[in-house]
Amino acid sequence: MSHSTSSPESGTELEKNIPILFKPLLTEGVVVRTVDSGDPITRSGANDRILCILSGRAQVVLGYRAAQEVIVESLEPGDVFGDLGFLTGRRWPVDAGLVATEPTEVLEISVNTFQRLLRENPEFTVALLKSLGKKTIRVDRLEFSSAETTETGPASVCAYPSHPGIPHDVQLRFQALAISNESVLIIGETGVGKDVLAYAIFDAAARNNEVLVPVNVKQIGTESFFLHTKAGPSSKERGLAMDQIWALFGREIVLRADGTTRILPGYLDLAREGTLFVRGAHLLSAVAQQKLLDALKTQFYCPMGGNERIRADFRLICTTELNPSQFSPDRHPLLYELQRTALIIPPLRERRTVIPALAAHYLTHYAREVNKRPPELEDITLKAMVDYSWPGNDLELANAMRRSVLITPGSTVRRQDLTFDKQRTERGTRYNLLKLKPIRQALVSPLFPAILQSAFLPVFLGIVLLLFLGPADASKNLAAVIMWSLAWPSVILGAFFGARVSCSICAIGALSTLAKRIVSLELEFPESLRMRSDFLIAGGILFIIWLESVLNMRSSPSSLGMLLVTMFLVAFVLNTLFARQTWCRYLCPLGGMTGLFARTSMIELRADSAICLSECSSHECYYGSRKTEGCPFGQVVATLHSNQFCKICGNCVKSCPYNAVNLNVRIPGHELGEVRHVRTGTGFLVLALNGALLSDIITRTSFYDKLTDWLPVSGTLKFTIVYIGFIVAVNAIALIASLLSHRAFRERYWENYSRFALSLLPLTCAGFLAFHLYYFFALWPDLLQLLGKYSGVDALAGPVSSISGSFITRVQQIVILGGCLWSLVTMSRLGASSPRGRFRRRWGVLPHIALDIILAGLLLIAMMNAFPE
């Protein structure tokens, strides 16, 4: 619990207890709060206020997962909490929160007011920077090194030289420069860790107890809060070079008509007796570089527009992406002069031998952050990592390992878990629907998908009630007719046109998620079950299909209603117990089937990998932001290469600060022909669905009686034997085909089985669609009459002509043949993408082509006998 008071009320008492550092804040309208031990002082992601600790103690925590927070820093009186990136130059963790560990007094002030005070009161700015000191980098998740620091000397204070990715000669060079107190130039490509190394040099130096003033040259004239003053010419009038000189050296202004002047301080004034850290020094104009070099040499400088010489006692640390061969004494006088004290960090592609050790280091570091066991790297994964060029260098590798820790379902990082595994699906013809303003506005709206859930929820509840309370005759029960004539075809067609978006408006998921807001334990779903989720979903789907036939749900509305209620109760319990939407992601049979069919969809949600690799390190798509929660399925969009585990809820679109998420129209099912990594359970499910569908259709033929008459068991057991028999038979044929195929492609047996089993998905979708189209056409008259009866529309309640059986059969045949052809094309693309020779590619595909034709033929024959014209 917290209690608030305003600053003016008890000014004398407040001034007596407030730390000296915060005295300048008393002139403003600040708020002082008292927070009890254990209570949150601020929520994660709240960065519109600056909090100053007056008394007590608090801890900075990062909400990496809904069920877990990681403590990264302890704050004491005199410490500051909030987004000080405008001052320190370091990005503030978006999900950082503050929790009191004992009764704590906190002074609260807006960011804008705080920035104004810093501009108007240089002494306060310097004091604050000194107070921050080395704390600047402790809460920064981007720091590469996880080594502990000690107080035994300069070498041990710096954690970075022990970093396994830095060559020995660079480590020795670092040690020499760090303790010399000379100005240093750090040279390297983006992502090699220049910033972290600069902070490590500051930590190791004798001046590390003084102020560190970071300057980002790119921001001078745009985002530099020191230049945001009402007086003076605009940035366009001044020009870039003048802006840089003004920011670095300050300027003299005339206050009154009598000639009274005042010096507005620059960064050099703030860095007096400390260190000035200039990022992107090559972006400084030649004039600004020369003036900075003169200040280093002479120890004096003059503010802009003034003649007074001011002493310049500072150490300079610069970073640049330019190669030393590009330095010229005319254009880059500062960089040219500092070459003798330069520290050059080679790009990661020139340090390939350290990649395994460096990757293991990052895995250990990030696994420790989220309290997980570090996953291991497969040999094939390590080889791919060593072969990759890593254009983003160490930062890209660090982000890849961090994503792997977050999304790896088991104890091993596979090649497909890494973002650099850019599949060819990214090169197909696509159009980003988010370029269309209405679609983007709809997806980023806080009402999506809530408004659709609100519309569908009463429909779902009405259907459930009608199933229990309506007529027992399924042909006269409106809810049963809707479910069997519309629901199943809608699942398949909806997955084709909208991927898995139906899961976003699913009433079962919406109700369980709503309950989660009231009661939620946020436990971690067991890793052993996550690893086998594909088999769990496959088992659930096959069980429901079996249950439909055994209980004859098409003729029993109450049985169908009981199934829906049971699924809701299970979803409610699991989503309440476990973090995120565990039921929907790992267990839901209907969602799993929709996700599988969604792989054939004509739309996809994907990330722009170039943006994710070069700019993103905070992963708001996974963690969420102030606007919305993270991905309910726990996905990092940069690693998303399939529609199966994305329900297009729009959370990642809302939370991504880089607009890197795209909603693409693509060639339907394009990913199927280029997929390289398929879970064995997914391949088994596709084949098993074909077997289950065949067994269900055959029960409607006279052949079924001949097939089961000799079995001296009950009807349920007869069907179970036939059901399992067809599933085993289809898988057995596929196993034989893979036995022949994998040798031709020279690939692993189960990899071949899984990939080509998935290529049968178009035929599987076509088979289920054709099967349920019969009920759609056959029940259409009943549906219209029941709708007319319940709505009171006489035009619908009247007699409706039935659709001829021959028309239904032709439609079924066309759909199945289309699915067969689609699967054949997919198989051909899979074979063509193999690196083997043309003969081996053709021979390797033939067994699976034969399986596709056999299954299509069996489906056609079975349906012609089950639904005669």
Residue pairs with C-beta under 8 A, 6 or more apart in sequence:
1 35
1 36
1 39
2 33
2 34
2 35
2 36
2 39
2 41
3 33
3 34
4 31
4 32
4 33
5 31
5 32
5 33
5 34
6 29
6 30
6 31
6 32
7 14
7 25
7 26
7 28
7 29
7 30
7 31
7 32
7 107
8 29
11 26
14 26
14 32
15 23
15 26
17 54
17 55
17 105
18 26
18 54
18 107
19 54
19 77
19 78
21 78
21 124
21 127
21 128
21 131
22 52
22 54
22 78
22 107
24 117
24 121
24 124
25 52
25 107
25 109
25 117
28 109
28 113
28 117
29 113
30 107
30 108
30 109
31 107
31 108
31 109
32 54
32 105
32 106
32 107
32 108
33 41
33 105
33 106
33 108
34 103
34 104
34 105
34 106
35 41
35 56
35 58
35 100
35 103
35 104
35 105
35 106
36 100
36 103
37 100
37 101
37 102
37 103
37 104
38 99
38 100
38 101
39 99
39 100
40 97
40 98
40 99
40 100
41 51
41 58
41 81
41 97
41 98
41 99
41 100
41 104
41 106
42 49
42 51
42 81
42 97
42 98
43 97
44 61
44 62
44 63
44 94
44 95
44 96
44 97
45 94
45 95
45 96
45 97
45 624
45 625
45 626
46 97
46 626
47 82
47 83
47 92
47 94
47 111
47 626
48 110
48 111
49 82
49 108
49 109
49 110
49 111
50 80
50 81
50 82
50 83
50 84
50 108
50 109
50 110
50 111
50 114
51 80
51 81
51 82
51 98
51 106
51 107
51 108
52 79
52 80
52 81
52 106
52 107
52 108
52 109
53 75
53 76
53 77
53 78
53 79
53 80
53 81
53 104
53 105
53 106
54 77
54 104
54 105
54 106
54 107
55 77
55 103
55 104
55 105
56 77
56 100
56 101
56 102
56 103
56 104
56 105
57 74
57 75
57 76
57 100
57 101
57 102
57 104
58 74
58 75
58 81
58 98
58 99
58 100
58 101
58 104
58 106
59 71
59 73
59 74
59 75
59 98
59 99
59 101
60 71
60 72
60 73
60 74
60 75
60 81
60 96
60 97
60 98
60 139
61 69
61 70
61 71
61 72
61 96
61 97
61 98
61 99
62 69
62 70
62 72
62 93
62 95
62 96
62 97
62 141
62 369
63 69
63 95
63 97
63 623
64 70
64 95
64 369
64 370
64 623
65 370
65 522
65 524
65 579
66 520
66 522
66 579
66 580
67 521
67 522
67 523
67 524
67 579
68 370
68 371
68 524
69 97
70 369
70 370
70 371
72 93
72 96
72 138
72 139
72 141
73 135
73 138
73 139
74 101
75 81
75 98
78 131
79 131
79 135
80 128
80 131
80 132
81 98
82 92
82 111
82 114
83 92
83 111
84 90
84 92
84 132
85 91
85 92
86 115
86 223
86 225
87 118
87 125
87 128
87 129
87 225
88 129
88 132
88 136
88 214
89 214
89 215
89 216
89 277
89 279
90 136
90 137
90 140
90 214
91 140
91 142
91 617
91 618
92 139
93 139
93 140
93 141
93 618
94 618
94 620
94 623
94 625
94 626
95 623
95 624
96 139
115 225
115 228
117 124
118 124
118 125
118 128
118 225
118 226
119 225
119 226
119 228
119 229
122 265
122 269
122 270
125 270
126 211
126 270
126 272
129 211
129 212
129 213
129 270
129 274
130 210
130 211
130 274
133 208
133 209
133 211
133 212
134 202
134 203
134 208
136 199
136 212
137 143
137 196
137 199
141 369
141 617
141 618
142 196
142 395
142 398
142 617
143 196
144 160
144 163
144 165
144 193
144 196
144 362
144 394
144 395
144 398
145 159
145 160
145 162
145 163
145 196
145 200
146 159
146 361
146 364
146 365
146 368
147 159
147 162
147 163
148 159
149 156
149 157
149 158
149 159
149 203
150 156
150 157
151 157
154 178
154 179
154 204
154 205
154 206
155 161
155 175
155 179
155 204
157 203
157 204
157 208
158 174
158 178
158 200
158 201
158 203
158 204
159 200
160 166
160 174
160 193
160 196
160 197
160 200
161 171
161 174
161 175
161 200
162 171
163 193
163 358
163 361
164 354
164 357
164 358
164 360
164 361
165 193
165 348
165 351
165 354
165 357
165 358
165 361
165 394
166 174
166 345
167 346
167 351
167 354
170 343
170 344
170 345
170 346
173 343
174 197
174 200
174 201
174 343
175 204
177 184
177 201
177 341
177 343
178 200
178 201
178 204
178 205
179 204
179 205
179 206
180 341
181 205
181 206
181 207
181 315
182 315
182 341
183 296
183 315
183 316
183 317
183 318
183 338
183 341
184 198
184 201
184 316
184 317
184 318
184 338
184 341
184 342
184 343
185 281
185 318
185 319
185 320
185 335
185 338
185 339
185 341
185 342
185 343
186 194
186 197
186 198
186 317
186 318
186 319
186 320
186 342
186 343
186 345
187 194
187 319
187 320
187 321
187 322
187 323
187 324
187 342
187 343
187 344
187 345
188 194
188 319
188 321
188 344
188 345
188 346
188 347
188 393
189 321
189 347
189 393
190 321
190 392
190 393
190 395
190 614
191 348
191 392
191 393
191 394
191 395
191 396
192 345
192 346
192 347
192 348
192 393
192 394
192 395
193 345
193 393
193 394
193 395
194 279
194 319
194 345
195 279
195 319
197 343
197 345
198 277
198 317
198 319
199 212
199 277
201 317
202 208
202 212
202 275
202 277
202 317
205 275
205 315
207 273
207 274
207 275
207 315
210 273
210 274
210 275
211 270
211 271
211 272
211 273
211 274
211 275
212 271
212 274
212 275
212 277
213 267
213 270
213 271
213 274
213 275
213 276
213 277
214 277
214 279
215 247
215 248
215 267
215 276
215 277
215 278
215 279
216 279
216 280
217 244
217 278
217 279
217 280
217 281
217 283
217 284
218 279
218 280
218 283
220 227
220 240
220 243
220 244
220 247
221 227
221 235
221 238
221 240
221 243
221 244
221 247
222 235
224 247
226 247
226 266
226 267
227 235
227 243
227 246
227 247
229 264
231 253
232 238
232 251
232 253
235 243
238 246
240 285
241 285
241 287
241 288
242 304
244 284
244 285
244 288
245 287
245 288
245 291
245 304
246 266
246 304
247 266
247 267
248 266
248 267
248 268
248 288
248 291
248 292
249 266
249 268
249 291
249 295
249 301
249 302
249 303
249 304
250 263
250 264
250 265
250 266
250 268
250 269
250 303
250 304
251 263
251 264
251 266
251 303
251 304
251 305
251 306
252 261
252 262
252 263
252 264
252 303
252 304
252 305
252 306
252 308
253 261
253 262
253 263
253 264
253 305
254 260
254 261
255 261
255 262
261 306
263 303
263 306
263 308
264 303
266 303
267 276
268 276
268 295
268 301
268 310
268 312
268 314
269 310
271 314
272 311
272 312
272 313
272 314
273 313
273 314
274 314
274 315
275 314
275 315
275 316
275 317
276 314
276 315
276 316
276 317
277 317
277 318
278 284
278 292
278 316
278 317
278 318
278 319
279 319
280 319
280 320
280 321
281 289
281 318
281 319
281 320
281 334
281 335
282 320
282 321
282 322
282 332
282 335
284 292
284 334
286 330
286 331
286 332
286 333
289 332
289 333
289 334
289 335
290 333
290 334
291 301
292 316
292 334
293 333
293 334
293 337
294 301
295 301
295 312
296 312
296 316
298 312
299 311
299 312
299 313
300 309
300 310
300 311
300 312
301 309
301 310
301 312
302 308
302 309
302 310
303 310
316 338
318 334
318 335
318 338
320 335
322 332
322 335
324 339
324 342
324 344
326 332
327 335
327 336
327 339
328 336
329 336
347 390
347 393
348 355
348 390
348 393
348 394
348 396
348 397
349 389
349 390
352 386
355 382
355 385
355 386
355 390
355 397
356 377
356 382
356 385
356 386
358 394
358 397
359 377
359 382
359 385
359 397
359 401
360 374
360 377
362 397
362 398
362 401
362 402
363 374
363 375
363 377
363 401
363 404
363 405
363 413
364 374
366 401
366 402
366 405
367 373
367 374
367 375
367 405
368 374
370 405
370 406
372 405
373 411
374 405
375 404
375 405
375 408
375 410
375 411
375 412
375 413
376 411
376 412
376 413
377 385
377 412
377 413
378 412
378 413
378 414
378 415
380 415
381 413
381 414
381 415
381 417
381 418
384 415
384 418
384 420
384 421
385 397
385 418
385 420
388 420
390 396
390 397
390 420
391 613
392 399
392 613
392 614
395 617
396 420
396 613
398 617
399 419
399 613
399 616
399 617
400 418
400 419
400 420
402 617
402 619
403 417
403 418
403 419
403 619
403 636
403 638
403 639
404 413
404 417
404 418
406 619
406 622
406 634
406 636
407 417
407 622
407 634
407 635
407 636
407 639
408 414
408 417
409 527
409 530
409 531
409 533
410 527
410 530
410 531
411 527
414 677
415 421
415 677
416 641
416 676
416 677
417 639
418 639
419 609
419 612
419 613
419 638
419 639
420 613
421 641
422 609
423 641
423 671
423 674
423 675
423 676
424 674
424 833
425 641
425 666
425 670
425 671
425 674
426 606
426 609
428 666
428 667
428 670
429 666
429 667
430 662
430 664
430 665
430 666
431 664
431 665
432 662
432 663
432 664
433 439
433 603
433 663
433 664
433 665
434 440
434 443
434 653
434 661
434 662
434 663
439 663
440 653
442 448
443 650
443 653
443 654
443 663
444 650
444 653
444 654
446 627
446 628
446 654
448 650
449 501
449 504
449 505
449 649
449 650
452 504
452 505
453 504
453 505
453 507
453 510
455 505
456 505
456 506
456 507
456 510
457 507
457 510
457 511
459 507
460 507
460 508
461 507
462 479
463 479
463 482
463 483
463 564
464 479
464 561
464 564
464 565
465 479
466 477
466 478
466 479
466 480
466 557
467 477
467 479
467 480
467 483
467 557
467 558
467 560
467 561
467 564
468 557
468 558
468 561
470 476
470 477
470 478
470 479
470 480
470 557
471 477
471 557
472 556
472 557
472 558
474 480
474 481
474 484
474 554
474 555
474 556
474 557
475 481
475 779
475 782
476 782
476 786
477 557
478 783
478 786
478 787
478 789
478 790
479 557
479 561
480 554
480 557
480 560
481 779
481 782
481 783
481 786
482 783
483 560
484 554
484 772
484 775
484 779
485 775
485 776
485 778
485 779
485 780
485 782
485 783
486 776
486 783
488 768
488 772
488 775
489 769
489 772
489 773
489 776
490 502
491 502
491 590
491 593
491 594
491 597
492 597
492 765
492 768
492 769
492 772
493 769
494 501
494 502
494 594
495 502
495 594
495 597
495 598
495 600
495 601
495 765
496 597
496 600
496 601
496 602
496 668
496 765
497 601
497 602
497 603
498 601
498 603
498 648
499 598
499 601
499 603
499 604
499 605
499 643
499 646
499 647
499 648
500 591
500 594
500 595
500 598
500 643
500 644
500 646
500 647
500 648
501 647
501 648
502 594
503 509
503 584
503 588
503 591
503 594
503 595
503 647
504 647
504 648
504 649
504 650
506 584
506 590
506 591
508 564
508 567
508 568
508 571
508 588
509 571
509 575
509 581
509 583
509 584
509 588
509 591
511 568
511 571
511 572
512 568
512 571
512 572
512 574
512 575
512 576
512 581
512 583
513 575
513 581
513 632
515 572
515 575
515 576
516 575
516 576
519 576
520 576
521 576
521 577
521 578
522 578
522 579
523 577
523 578
523 579
524 578
524 579
525 578
525 579
525 582
525 586
529 536
529 586
530 586
532 681
533 585
533 586
533 587
533 681
534 679
534 680
534 681
534 682
534 684
534 685
535 681
535 684
536 586
536 587
537 586
537 587
537 588
537 589
537 592
537 593
537 681
537 685
538 592
538 681
538 682
538 684
538 685
538 688
540 587
540 588
540 589
540 592
541 589
541 592
541 593
541 685
541 689
542 685
542 688
542 689
542 692
542 727
543 589
544 563
544 589
544 590
545 689
545 692
545 693
545 696
546 692
546 719
546 720
546 723
547 553
547 563
548 554
548 696
549 696
549 699
549 719
549 723
550 716
550 719
550 720
551 559
552 559
553 559
553 560
553 563
554 775
567 588
567 589
567 590
570 583
570 587
571 583
571 584
571 588
574 582
574 583
574 587
575 581
575 582
575 583
575 584
579 634
580 630
580 631
580 632
580 633
580 634
581 632
581 633
584 591
584 632
584 633
584 647
585 591
585 632
585 633
585 634
585 645
591 647
592 685
595 643
595 644
595 645
595 647
596 644
596 682
596 685
596 686
596 761
597 761
597 765
598 643
598 644
599 642
599 643
599 644
599 669
599 671
599 672
599 758
599 761
600 668
600 669
600 672
600 761
600 762
600 765
601 643
601 668
601 669
602 665
602 666
602 667
602 668
603 648
603 663
603 664
603 665
603 666
604 643
604 663
604 664
604 666
604 671
605 637
605 640
605 643
605 646
605 648
605 652
605 653
605 661
605 662
605 663
605 664
606 637
606 640
606 641
606 661
606 662
606 664
607 621
607 637
607 638
607 640
607 652
607 660
607 661
607 662
608 660
608 661
608 662
609 638
611 658
611 659
611 660
612 637
612 638
612 658
612 660
613 638
615 658
615 660
616 638
616 656
616 658
616 660
618 657
619 636
620 630
620 652
620 655
620 656
620 657
621 630
621 631
621 635
621 636
621 637
621 638
621 651
621 652
621 655
621 656
621 661
622 630
622 631
622 634
622 635
622 636
623 630
624 630
624 651
624 655
625 654
625 655
625 657
627 654
627 655
628 651
628 654
628 655
629 651
630 651
630 655
631 637
631 649
631 651
631 652
632 647
632 649
632 651
633 645
633 646
633 647
635 645
635 646
635 652
637 652
637 656
637 660
637 661
638 660
640 646
641 671
641 675
642 671
642 675
643 671
644 682
648 663
652 661
653 661
653 663
669 761
669 762
669 822
669 826
672 758
672 759
672 761
672 762
672 826
673 759
673 825
673 826
673 828
673 829
673 830
673 833
674 829
674 830
674 833
675 755
675 758
675 830
676 755
677 751
678 751
678 754
678 755
678 757
678 758
679 754
680 750
680 753
680 754
682 754
682 757
682 758
683 753
683 754
683 755
683 756
683 757
683 758
684 731
684 757
686 757
686 758
686 760
686 761
686 764
687 727
687 730
687 731
687 734
687 757
687 760
688 727
688 730
688 731
689 764
689 768
690 730
690 760
690 763
690 764
690 767
690 855
690 859
691 723
691 726
691 727
691 728
691 729
691 730
691 731
692 723
692 726
692 727
693 764
693 767
693 768
693 771
693 859
694 726
694 730
694 858
694 859
694 862
695 719
695 722
695 723
695 725
695 726
695 727
696 723
696 771
697 771
697 859
697 862
697 863
697 866
698 704
698 707
698 722
698 726
698 862
698 866
699 719
699 722
700 866
700 867
701 862
701 865
701 866
702 865
703 865
704 722
707 722
708 718
708 719
708 721
708 722
711 717
711 718
711 721
713 721
730 855
733 851
733 854
734 753
734 756
734 757
734 848
734 851
735 753
736 847
737 756
737 847
737 848
737 850
737 851
738 749
738 752
738 753
738 756
738 847
738 848
739 749
740 847
741 752
741 756
741 844
741 845
741 846
741 847
741 848
742 748
742 749
742 751
742 752
742 753
742 844
744 836
744 840
744 841
744 843
744 844
745 752
745 831
745 834
745 836
745 840
745 841
745 844
746 836
746 840
755 830
756 827
756 830
756 848
759 823
759 826
759 827
759 830
759 848
759 852
760 823
760 848
760 851
760 852
760 855
761 823
761 826
762 819
762 822
762 823
762 826
763 816
763 819
763 820
763 822
763 823
763 852
763 855
763 856
763 859
764 819
765 819
766 815
766 816
766 818
766 819
766 820
766 822
767 816
767 819
767 855
767 859
769 815
769 819
770 811
770 812
770 813
770 815
770 816
770 859
770 863
771 812
771 863
773 808
773 811
773 812
773 815
774 808
774 812
774 863
774 867
777 803
777 807
777 808
777 811
778 802
778 803
778 808
780 800
780 803
781 799
781 800
781 801
781 802
784 796
784 800
785 796
785 797
785 798
785 799
785 800
787 793
787 796
788 794
788 795
788 796
788 797
788 798
789 797
804 869
805 867
805 868
805 869
806 869
808 867
809 863
809 864
809 867
809 868
809 869
812 863
812 867
813 860
813 863
816 856
816 859
816 860
816 863
817 856
817 860
819 856
820 852
820 853
820 855
820 856
823 852
824 849
824 852
827 845
827 848
827 849
827 852
828 845
830 845
831 841
831 842
831 844
831 845
832 841
834 840
834 841
834 844
836 844
